[in-house]
């Protein structure tokens, strides 16, 4: 009986998928470096206390263990907090500009039956030390470019701001539980449930009326701005509108505004976001492939008060979309395969060494029987179909051509062709 030992929520990636995954990561790595970001890495395990006080990640969703010293650790469920911690530890000047990018796996033991995936491959950027709209604009533009460089042009950015809702709710005497429930209802755009919720509370009718309109603050930015201006009830909400207008103006100048749709009726599960938030959608794919936003208060948790903005790409989600839209490169790198008789091993190793030193992917196989029988066996595998086959037999070199081995007079002279 064959036992698979697979664990639900964790995926194996075969060589075809791994090549496609590597291609995506290489393109993103190159793009981020072009923008001046530097790659960093944080540990797979983090202190449990780092996440224990965060409402965004329930304790039950963490993979926990205890080390030999009795300290509770957690498999890293989020990348931004560890990177912010790293920036605070190594860069003490809060005005210092720091631009990081990372590639990491995250682990969440989701209790929801609708979410099966428990290991998430994520690549993202974090921009510390700049609170100006140009920083937000760069982050959004870089998110769009991240999709462009992988051949995706059908892109939509849903842009929102956590402050607009929060500053409105600050006008009410509202419990944290009711605030969280309202966020969920607004995020899901449950208009009827929002009205039912508000009707059961003794809130200011004017504020309740504005809350009921929040899920409708969606669409063309210019139209949404007009609606937002009319709904502001305090200066902080007015400041949000000014900030978003400045970011949108920047994106308009650099030619990215056409990809932007405003949605003031969505929130983020990550409670460290403090300002602009966005999600990137591709085609008709239901789930966002990129999440990001501004988190100006997170660094203070680690002793350095520093503004920051960033985003994260769900690499496997992106790869699934690209797979279904035939955007992945499945082309196998051509191999050179050297077959040799037992008595020709020294010459075979010499030839392979020279080919590999020239950058040629070269494999070698000993043949004891008929070498012609091995060729179809290898070519049945996708990895070997674009390969070139050679045979060393009795000190002579042969090339596989037209379903037979053709002699080549000089092994050394064939190196360049092999």
C-alpha positions in Angstrom: 0.0 0.0 0.0 1.4 3.4 -1.0 1.2 6.0 1.7 1.3 9.6 0.4 1.9 11.4 3.7 0.4 14.6 2.3 -0.9 17.3 4.6 -4.1 19.2 3.6 -3.3 22.8 2.8 0.3 22.2 1.7 1.3 21.8 -1.9 4.1 20.0 -3.8 5.5 21.9 -6.7 6.7 19.7 -9.6 9.6 20.7 -11.8 7.4 22.3 -14.5 5.7 24.5 -11.9 8.9 25.2 -10.1 10.5 26.6 -13.3 7.4 28.8 -13.9 7.6 29.9 -10.3 11.3 30.7 -10.6 10.7 32.7 -13.8 8.1 34.8 -12.0 10.4 35.4 -9.0 13.3 36.3 -11.2 11.2 38.9 -13.1 10.0 40.4 -9.8 13.5 40.4 -8.3 14.8 42.3 -11.3 11.9 44.8 -11.2 12.2 45.5 -7.5 16.0 46.1 -7.8 15.4 48.5 -10.7 13.3 50.6 -8.3 16.0 50.6 -5.7 14.7 47.9 -3.3 17.1 45.6 -1.4 16.3 42.0 -0.7 16.0 40.8 2.9 14.9 37.7 4.8 13.3 37.1 8.2 13.2 33.9 10.2 10.6 31.2 9.5 9.7 31.2 13.2 8.8 34.3 15.1 8.0 34.9 18.8 4.3 34.1 19.4 4.0 37.3 21.4 4.7 39.3 18.2 1.3 38.3 16.9 -0.6 37.4 20.0 -2.0 40.9 20.5 -3.0 41.4 16.8 -6.7 41.0 16.1 -5.9 40.5 12.4 -4.6 37.0 13.0 -6.6 35.0 15.5 -4.5 32.9 17.9 -6.2 29.7 16.6 -4.9 30.5 13.1 -1.3 30.3 14.2 0.9 27.2 14.0 2.5 27.2 17.4 5.3 25.2 19.1 7.4 25.5 22.2 11.2 25.4 22.0 13.6 23.7 24.5 13.7 26.9 26.6 9.9 27.0 27.0 9.4 29.9 24.7 6.3 29.8 22.5 7.1 30.3 18.8 4.8 30.6 15.8 5.4 29.8 12.1 5.5 33.2 10.4 1.9 34.2 9.4 2.7 37.6 8.1 5.7 39.2 6.4 5.3 43.0 7.1 5.6 42.9 10.8 8.9 41.0 10.9 10.3 43.3 8.2 9.2 46.3 10.1 10.9 44.9 13.2 14.1 44.3 11.3 14.0 47.9 10.0 13.6 49.2 13.5 16.4 47.1 15.0 19.0 48.0 12.3 18.0 51.6 11.3 17.4 53.8 14.3 17.0 57.1 12.5 13.2 57.4 11.9 13.9 59.8 8.9 16.1 57.3 7.1 14.7 56.0 3.7 14.7 52.2 3.7 13.4 50.1 0.7 13.2 46.4 1.2 11.8 43.4 -0.7 11.4 39.8 0.3 10.4 36.4 -0.8 9.0 34.1 1.9 6.5 31.5 2.9 3.8 32.3 5.4 1.8 29.8 7.4 -1.8 30.2 8.7 -3.9 27.4 10.1 -7.2 28.9 8.8 -10.2 27.7 10.8 -12.5 28.7 8.0 -13.6 25.7 5.9 -13.6 27.8 2.8 -9.8 28.4 3.0 -7.8 25.3 2.4 -4.3 26.7 1.6 -2.2 27.0 4.7 1.2 27.7 3.2 1.4 31.0 1.2 4.3 31.9 -1.0 4.6 35.7 -0.9 6.8 38.3 -2.5 6.5 41.9 -1.5 8.1 45.3 -1.0 8.2 47.7 2.0 9.1 51.4 1.7 10.0 53.0 5.1 10.6 56.7 5.9 8.3 58.5 3.4 4.8 59.7 4.1 4.3 61.7 0.9 1.8 60.8 -1.8 4.6 60.1 -4.1 5.6 57.1 -1.9 2.0 55.7 -2.1 2.1 56.3 -5.8 5.3 54.4 -6.3 4.0 51.5 -4.3 0.8 51.3 -6.4 2.7 51.8 -9.7 5.2 49.1 -8.7 2.3 46.7 -7.9 1.0 47.3 -11.4 4.4 46.9 -13.0 4.7 43.6 -11.1 1.8 42.3 -13.1 3.0 43.9 -16.4 6.4 42.2 -16.2 4.7 38.8 -16.1 2.6 39.5 -19.2 -0.6 40.6 -17.5 -2.2 43.7 -18.8 -5.8 43.3 -17.7 -5.2 45.0 -14.3 -7.6 46.8 -11.9 -6.5 48.4 -8.6 -9.2 48.9 -6.0 -8.0 51.8 -3.9 -9.5 52.7 -0.5 -8.6 54.2 2.8 -9.1 52.7 6.3 -9.2 56.2 7.8 -12.4 57.3 6.1 -14.5 54.7 7.8 -12.7 54.9 11.1 -12.9 58.7 11.4 -16.6 58.5 10.6 -17.2 55.9 13.3 -15.2 58.0 15.8 -18.2 60.3 15.8 -20.2 57.5 17.4 -20.2 56.0 20.9 -19.5 52.5 19.4 -18.1 49.4 21.0 -15.1 47.6 19.4 -17.3 44.6 18.7 -19.8 46.8 16.8 -17.1 48.5 14.9 -15.6 45.2 13.8 -19.1 43.9 12.8 -19.7 47.1 10.8 -16.3 46.7 9.0 -17.3 43.1 8.0 -20.7 44.1 6.8 -19.4 47.1 4.8 -16.6 45.0 3.4 -19.1 42.4 2.2 -21.4 45.1 0.9 -24.4 43.6 2.7 -26.7 46.6 2.3 -29.7 45.0 3.9 -27.7 43.7 6.9 -26.1 47.1 7.4 -29.6 48.7 7.6 -30.7 46.1 10.0 -27.6 46.5 12.1 -28.0 50.3 12.2 -31.7 50.2 13.0 -31.0 48.2 16.2 -28.5 50.8 17.5 -29.3 54.3 18.8 -26.7 56.0 16.6 -26.9 59.6 15.2 -29.3 59.3 12.2 -27.0 61.5 10.1 -23.9 59.3 10.7 -26.0 56.1 10.2 -27.1 57.5 6.9 -23.5 58.1 5.8 -22.5 54.6 7.0 -25.3 53.1 4.8 -23.7 54.9 1.8 -20.2 53.6 2.3 -20.6 50.4 0.3 -21.7 52.6 -2.7 -18.5 54.6 -2.7 -17.1 52.6 -5.6 -16.2 53.3 -9.2 -14.6 56.2 -11.1 -12.3 58.2 -8.9 -13.6 61.6 -10.0 -17.2 60.6 -9.2 -16.3 59.0 -5.9 -14.3 62.1 -4.8 -17.5 64.2 -5.3 -19.5 61.8 -3.1 -16.7 61.7 -0.5 -16.5 65.5 -0.2 -20.2 65.6 0.6 -20.0 62.9 3.2 -17.1 64.3 5.3 -18.2 65.3 8.9 -14.8 66.1 10.4 -11.4 67.4 9.4 -9.8 64.1 9.4 -12.2 62.7 6.8 -11.4 65.8 4.7 -7.7 65.1 5.1 -8.3 61.6 3.8 -9.9 63.0 0.6 -7.0 65.4 0.1 -4.5 62.5 0.5 -6.3 60.3 -1.9 -6.6 63.1 -4.4 -2.9 63.7 -4.2 -2.1 60.0 -4.7 -4.5 59.8 -7.7 -3.0 63.0 -9.2 0.5 61.4 -9.0 -0.8 58.2 -10.7 -2.4 60.3 -13.4 0.8 62.1 -14.1 2.8 58.9 -14.5 0.1 57.3 -16.7 -1.3 54.8 -14.2 -4.6 56.4 -13.3 -6.6 54.3 -15.9 -6.0 51.2 -13.8 -7.5 52.8 -10.6 -11.0 52.2 -9.3 -12.0 53.7 -5.9 -13.6 51.5 -3.3 -14.2 53.2 0.1 -16.4 50.3 1.1 -13.6 47.7 1.8 -11.3 47.3 4.7 -8.3 45.1 5.4 -8.0 42.2 7.8 -4.5 43.4 8.8 -5.3 45.9 11.5 -1.9 47.6 11.2 -2.9 49.5 8.1 -3.4 53.2 8.9 -4.2 54.9 5.7 -4.4 54.1 2.0 -5.1 50.4 1.2 -5.5 48.7 -2.2 -6.1 45.3 -3.8 -4.9 44.3 -7.3 -7.2 42.2 -9.5 -6.4 40.6 -12.8 -8.9 39.7 -15.5 -12.0 38.1 -14.1 -10.1 36.3 -11.4 -12.2 36.5 -8.2 -9.5 36.8 -5.6 -6.9 39.7 -5.4 -3.4 38.7 -6.3 -1.8 41.8 -4.5 -2.7 43.5 -1.2 -1.1 46.5 0.1 -1.3 49.9 1.9 0.1 52.3 4.3 1.0 51.4 7.9 2.5 54.5 9.6 2.0 53.3 13.2 3.4 49.8 13.0 7.1 50.7 13.4 6.3 52.4 16.7 5.5 48.9 18.1 9.3 48.3 17.7 10.5 51.6 19.2 10.9 53.6 16.0 8.2 56.0 14.8 8.5 55.7 11.1 5.9 55.9 8.2 5.8 53.0 5.8 3.9 51.6 2.8 4.1 48.4 0.9 2.4 45.5 -0.8 2.5 41.7 -1.0 2.0 39.4 -4.0 0.4 35.9 -3.5 2.8 34.2 -5.9 0.9 30.9 -6.2 -2.4 32.7 -6.8 -0.7 34.7 -9.5 0.8 31.6 -11.0 -2.7 29.9 -11.0 -4.1 32.8 -13.0 -1.2 32.7 -15.4 -1.5 29.0 -15.8 -5.2 29.3 -16.8 -4.5 32.1 -19.2 -1.5 30.4 -20.9 1.0 33.0 -19.6 3.5 30.6 -18.1 6.7 29.5 -19.8 6.8 25.7 -19.8 9.6 25.4 -22.3 12.2 22.9 -21.1 15.8 24.0 -21.3 17.6 21.8 -24.0 19.9 19.2 -22.6 22.9 17.5 -24.1 22.9 13.8 -23.2 26.1 11.7 -23.4 25.7 8.0 -23.5 28.9 5.9 -23.0 30.1 2.4 -22.8 31.7 1.3 -19.5 35.2 1.4 -21.1 34.7 5.0 -22.3 33.8 6.5 -18.9 37.0 8.7 -18.7 36.4 10.2 -22.2 32.7 10.8 -21.3 33.6 12.6 -18.1 36.1 14.7 -20.0 33.6 15.7 -22.6 30.9 16.5 -20.1 33.2 18.6 -18.0 34.1 20.7 -21.0 30.5 21.2 -22.0 29.4 22.2 -18.5 32.2 24.7 -18.3 30.8 26.3 -21.4 27.4 26.5 -19.7 25.7 23.6 -21.5 23.3 21.5 -19.4 24.9 18.0 -19.8 23.8 14.6 -18.5 25.6 11.3 -18.9 24.3 7.7 -18.8 26.2 4.4 -19.0 24.7 2.0 -21.5 25.4 -1.8 -21.2 23.1 -3.0 -24.0 21.7 -1.4 -27.2 22.0 2.4 -26.9 19.2 2.9 -29.4 16.8 1.4 -26.9 17.5 4.1 -24.3 16.7 7.0 -26.6 12.9 6.4 -26.8 12.8 5.7 -23.1 14.2 9.1 -22.3 12.3 11.0 -25.0 9.0 9.7 -23.4 9.8 12.1 -20.6 9.0 15.8 -21.4 12.4 16.8 -19.9 14.4 15.1 -22.6 12.3 15.8 -25.7 14.4 18.8 -26.8 17.6 17.1 -25.9 20.5 16.2 -28.2 22.0 12.7 -27.8 25.5 11.5 -28.3 27.2 8.2 -27.8 30.8 7.4 -27.0 31.6 3.8 -28.1 35.1 2.4 -28.3 36.6 5.9 -28.2 34.5 7.2 -31.1 31.8 9.8 -30.9 28.4 9.3 -32.5 25.5 11.8 -32.9 21.8 10.7 -32.8 20.2 11.9 -36.0 17.3 10.6 -38.1 16.7 7.7 -35.6 20.2 6.4 -35.8 23.7 7.1 -34.5 25.9 8.9 -37.0 29.7 8.7 -36.4 31.7 11.9 -35.7 35.4 11.5 -36.3 36.9 13.7 -33.6 35.6 13.9 -30.0 37.5 17.0 -29.2 36.4 18.7 -32.4 32.8 18.0 -31.5 32.8 19.8 -28.2 31.6 23.1 -29.5 28.6 21.4 -31.4 27.6 19.2 -28.5 
